[in-house]
Amino acid sequence: NKYTPQTYNLITNNCNNFSDDVAKFLLDKPIPSHITGLPQEAMSTPLGQMMRPMLESMQHQMGGAVPWGSAPLNLPPINNNAQMEEIPDGQETKDIEDAKKEIEKAKKNATSTSVSTSNGMQHQDLKSTASSSSSNRPTSPPPLHHHQTLHLKMLKAEAKMFLQKDPDYSKFVALVKTYNKKIQAKAASAALAPETITALDQIKANLGKPSVSIPAPLEAALFDAIASWPVKLLFPVLCVYQAVLLRPENRTIVAKKFDKLLPKLLTMLEEQAKAPTQMATLCLFCNLLHESSMCHTLIHHEAFLEAVVSALESKSDLVRFPAARVALNLAIAFPKDGGADGVMMLGSILPTSVSEEKNPDIAYFMTLALGQLIFCNDDAVEVVSAMDFRAAPVAASFAKHKKAKVASKLGTLAHEVDLLLEAGGEIEELN
């Protein structure tokens, strides 16, 4: 009675435990401990500790139900002296050759299909199909996810990454010059050279204009300052470098040396760092996520994702606001077909963050991030649905807020997020 649908437990009594007992019975030795110990190892990580309550809640809601029903699994006798059917000589080779022929035949019969994309929705180009040769059989277009059939005007209009831009960077340039004097007094070799300060003065009025290029030596000098200056003096440098990253060509340059920059940036997201420094670093990450290779690194970087989750829980509005925008960029960047731990991490923290948020501007970006995360993403829908979250009550709590315009937008957005959750995941709907 140890292995029945009722006693199944994803963490403590699962298929690996069953395999372990079978191996002991048949071979008198267990399976490797790194397999049976995997759930406990996973649950001991920060992500595992975060996910455990959700997994246990899902297990409780399932009530031990498993696909094959409520009866114990009965295996056939082990030693029944049954003889295996022999495969005739050459039959295996013939089967493989026949399979290859079928694959080649399918390739020849397939016709190319033009696919256009609009707001994440894919459809077959009918003109292309009509003009294709009648001798070729057109392939069926990929089916639409049912989320794409919903009326989601705001979510679709806002399905773009946020690029952080300040209206006036000259104040940060003035701070860089002030802090640079402190660096000169303590570690002259790390200070910005006079020609770098001159270049900053010359371009400060145009820092926020992506059409105006940044001299390569200036970008390199600011990069080196981030790497070598003390964290407590880096706030204005980060803000100026954020402006540098408004330009795609500079993001491409930074991507080539990102591995040298990332460790230092992560130290500036630690809880002991001051709120302005955390804010400037998160704003910088907003812009870094716009470059494909750095984005790919970050959406799979556990320490970075944990830092974002921690920032979403910060007591400071200065930190939560840019953290919500980083979460939005991540939600848009995550693959929709699973395979990203960040989907589970954000999916498990955003509902709580949205529910507890008191600032309507921050609540709006958090809700927008949540909507982009669950849109056409069945894994995210499953995680958020397990938490019994709905966005409408959150929006209602801001209905009489003095920021009426933001509150109104939040109400519309909350309605669309709830539509996605009520529609459920594609797999759930098929079932």
BATIDREN-124972 format. One line per 10 residues: number of its first residue (from 1); for each residue x, y, z of C-alpha. Coordinates in steps of 0.2 Angstrom, whole numbers. Example, Ala and Ser with C-alpha at 12.3 -4.5 7.8 and 13.67 -1.06 7.14 Angstrom:
<atoms>
1> 62:-22:39; 68:-5:36
</atoms>
This chain:
<atoms>
1> 0:0:0; 15:12:-1; 13:16:-19; -5:21:-23; -13:36:-30; -18:41:-12; 0:40:-5; 8:49:-20; 18:64:-15; 28:74:-28
11> 42:77:-15; 43:63:-3; 35:48:-12; 36:49:-31; 41:38:-46; 60:39:-40; 56:31:-23; 46:18:-32; 60:14:-44; 72:14:-29
21> 62:0:-20; 60:-10:-36; 79:-9:-39; 82:-15:-21; 70:-29:-24; 76:-35:-41; 95:-31:-39; 97:-29:-21; 105:-12:-23; 97:5:-24
31> 97:18:-38; 109:32:-37; 106:44:-22; 107:59:-33; 91:54:-41; 81:50:-25; 88:65:-16; 84:77:-31; 68:83:-24; 75:87:-7
41> 90:95:-15; 79:106:-26; 68:111:-11; 83:117:-1; 87:130:-14; 79:148:-13; 68:144:-28; 63:127:-20; 58:135:-4; 48:148:-13
51> 39:135:-24; 36:122:-10; 20:130:-3; 13:131:-20; 17:113:-25; 10:107:-8; -6:117:-12; -8:110:-29; -5:92:-22; -19:96:-9
61> -31:102:-22; -28:87:-33; -32:76:-18; -19:63:-23; -28:61:-40; -18:54:-54; -22:50:-72; -24:32:-70; -38:32:-57; -40:26:-39
71> -35:8:-41; -17:2:-36; -6:-2:-51; -4:-21:-53; 11:-26:-62; 13:-43:-71; 23:-57:-63; 42:-55:-65; 47:-73:-68; 34:-80:-79
81> 46:-89:-90; 39:-80:-105; 50:-79:-120; 54:-64:-130; 48:-63:-148; 63:-64:-159; 65:-52:-173; 69:-60:-190; 86:-56:-197; 86:-40:-207
91> 68:-35:-201; 75:-21:-190; 85:-13:-204; 70:-14:-216; 59:-5:-203; 72:9:-201; 73:11:-220; 54:11:-222; 53:25:-209; 66:35:-218
101> 57:33:-234; 41:39:-226; 50:55:-219; 57:59:-236; 39:57:-243; 32:69:-230; 45:82:-234; 41:82:-252; 23:83:-249; 25:98:-237
111> 23:115:-244; 30:131:-237; 17:142:-228; 19:160:-226; 16:166:-208; 13:183:-202; 13:189:-184; 3:203:-177; 1:206:-158; 8:188:-155
121> -5:180:-166; 0:169:-180; -11:164:-196; -9:156:-213; -6:168:-228; -22:162:-238; -15:170:-254; 1:160:-253; -9:145:-250; -21:148:-265
131> -7:151:-277; 3:135:-272; 3:121:-284; -12:109:-283; 0:94:-283; 7:100:-266; -3:98:-251; -2:113:-239; 3:110:-221; -9:116:-208
141> -5:132:-199; 0:131:-181; -16:132:-170; -19:148:-161; -18:148:-142; -35:152:-136; -28:167:-126; -25:175:-143; -44:175:-147; -48:186:-132
151> -51:204:-132; -35:211:-124; -33:228:-131; -22:235:-117; -11:220:-115; -8:219:-133; -4:237:-135; 8:237:-120; 17:221:-126; 34:229:-128
161> 49:230:-117; 51:246:-106; 67:257:-110; 72:267:-95; 75:286:-100; 77:301:-89; 71:318:-94; 87:327:-89; 104:318:-87; 114:334:-84
171> 111:333:-65; 119:316:-65; 134:322:-75; 137:336:-61; 136:322:-48; 149:311:-57; 161:326:-58; 158:329:-39; 161:310:-34; 176:309:-46
181> 185:322:-35; 182:311:-20; 189:296:-30; 205:307:-35; 208:310:-17; 208:292:-12; 213:282:-28; 218:293:-42; 221:279:-54; 202:274:-53
191> 197:292:-57; 190:298:-73; 203:307:-84; 201:325:-88; 197:321:-106; 183:310:-100; 175:324:-90; 177:336:-104; 168:323:-116; 154:321:-103
201> 151:340:-102; 151:341:-121; 137:328:-123; 127:330:-107; 113:339:-116; 111:325:-129; 113:310:-117; 95:307:-118; 95:307:-137; 98:290:-145
211> 101:298:-162; 117:306:-155; 131:294:-154; 142:291:-139; 161:292:-141; 169:274:-138; 182:281:-126; 168:289:-115; 158:272:-115; 174:263:-110
221> 179:275:-96; 161:274:-88; 162:255:-89; 178:255:-80; 172:267:-67; 157:255:-63; 170:241:-62; 182:250:-50; 173:263:-40; 165:259:-23
231> 147:255:-24; 142:270:-13; 148:282:-26; 141:273:-41; 123:280:-42; 127:295:-54; 138:284:-65; 125:271:-67; 112:284:-72; 124:291:-85
241> 128:274:-91; 109:270:-92; 108:284:-105; 123:277:-115; 113:261:-116; 98:270:-125; 108:267:-141; 108:250:-149; 126:251:-155; 132:254:-137
251> 122:239:-130; 130:228:-143; 147:234:-137; 143:231:-119; 136:213:-123; 154:208:-128; 160:212:-110; 144:209:-100; 152:194:-91; 164:207:-83
261> 150:219:-78; 136:207:-72; 145:202:-55; 147:220:-50; 129:225:-54; 122:210:-44; 132:216:-29; 122:233:-31; 106:224:-30; 109:216:-13
271> 98:222:2; 112:231:10; 115:243:-5; 106:260:-3; 89:262:-12; 95:275:-25; 109:263:-30; 97:248:-32; 85:259:-41; 99:265:-54
281> 105:247:-56; 87:240:-60; 85:254:-72; 101:249:-80; 95:231:-81; 79:237:-90; 90:244:-104; 102:229:-104; 87:217:-107; 85:225:-124
291> 100:217:-131; 97:199:-136; 112:190:-130; 112:199:-113; 93:196:-112; 96:177:-115; 109:177:-101; 98:186:-88; 82:176:-91; 92:160:-86
301> 102:168:-72; 96:162:-55; 105:175:-45; 98:189:-55; 81:183:-55; 81:181:-36; 88:199:-35; 73:205:-45; 61:195:-34; 69:202:-18
311> 67:220:-26; 49:217:-29; 47:214:-10; 57:229:-5; 49:242:7; 55:256:-4; 45:263:-18; 61:268:-26; 66:250:-28; 49:242:-32
321> 45:254:-46; 60:249:-57; 59:231:-51; 41:231:-58; 48:237:-75; 62:224:-75; 49:211:-71; 39:217:-86; 54:216:-98; 57:198:-91
331> 39:193:-93; 40:198:-112; 57:190:-114; 53:173:-106; 49:159:-119; 30:154:-120; 34:135:-121; 41:133:-104; 59:129:-99; 62:145:-89
341> 64:145:-70; 60:163:-70; 42:160:-76; 39:150:-60; 48:163:-49; 39:178:-55; 23:169:-56; 24:164:-38; 29:182:-32; 19:194:-43
351> 1:190:-37; 7:193:-19; 16:209:-24; 1:216:-34; -11:212:-20; 0:221:-7; 5:236:-17; -1:253:-11; 6:264:-25; -5:264:-41
361> 9:267:-53; 19:252:-46; 3:241:-45; 0:245:-64; 17:239:-69; 16:224:-58; -1:219:-65; 5:223:-83; 20:211:-80; 9:198:-73
371> -2:199:-88; 12:198:-100; 19:183:-91; 3:172:-91; -2:177:-109; -1:161:-120; 10:153:-106; 1:138:-99; 15:135:-86; 13:153:-79
381> -6:151:-79; -5:136:-69; 6:144:-56; -4:159:-54; -21:150:-54; -15:139:-39; -14:155:-29; -32:159:-32; -27:177:-37; -38:189:-46
391> -33:207:-51; -50:215:-50; -51:217:-31; -33:226:-32; -39:238:-45; -55:241:-35; -45:246:-20; -37:261:-31; -54:266:-38; -55:282:-28
401> -37:286:-28; -31:304:-32; -22:297:-47; -38:294:-57; -31:291:-74; -19:277:-67; -33:269:-57; -44:269:-73; -30:260:-83; -27:248:-69
411> -45:244:-69; -45:240:-88; -29:230:-86; -35:220:-71; -50:215:-81; -39:208:-95; -28:199:-83; -43:190:-75; -49:186:-92; -33:176:-95
421> -34:167:-79; -53:163:-81; -49:156:-99; -36:145:-91; -21:136:-99; -23:128:-116; -20:110:-109; -34:113:-96; -46:119:-109; -43:104:-120
431> -46:92:-105
</atoms>
